[in-house]
Amino acid sequence: MALELANLPDQFAAGTTVYYRRRLTDFPASAGWTLRLHLAGANVLAVTAAADGDDFLVTIDATATQGGFTAGLYKWVERISSAGGEVYEVGRGTVTVLPNLAAATEGSEQEWIERAITMLRAHIEGRLPAGMESYQIAGRVVAKMPIKEAVSLLSGLESRLAGMQSPGFVTRPVLVSFTGPGFDR
């Protein structure tokens, strides 16, 4: 087993096992307390921790997040409860569930901007796939988009994609002009 965690990690991939040991000195497992982890986002999941002496062993089984479990940002909360009906919140935060790349299909993990660039290039080159009369990008029907506008949109999308791939790197110069009072020179 890898390094034992003391808390839920900031992120994990769907379809993988998540395991951590939670120690709560005010609520020891040996005194009859029960710990439950709840995840809520595109899907919901609740896991009851196993007692190990005074500690709790929290395990999200790989099968619980594979298949239809949607990747994305999830809120989580840990709740401790007693047989007497007491319930306390002992932790909360957010976790990013990453896609299960082992179950990915061709193109399923491609960014929409990459698909849009491919379609714009095909439109500009006059080779849209057979049977495709039009498609939409950002609410615009591309088949009715003039080539000049398509080239401009393509340039903007390629720049955005380059920015996503290399944050902080300026991909091309931007020309700016100012008009109005005080800018007449």
Helices and strands as residue ranges (DSSP letters): E 11-13, E 18-22, G 29-31, E 34-40, E 44-48, E 50-52, E 55-60, G 62-65, E 72-81, E 87-98, G 101-103, H 112-124, E 136-137, E 140-141, G 142-144, H 147-165
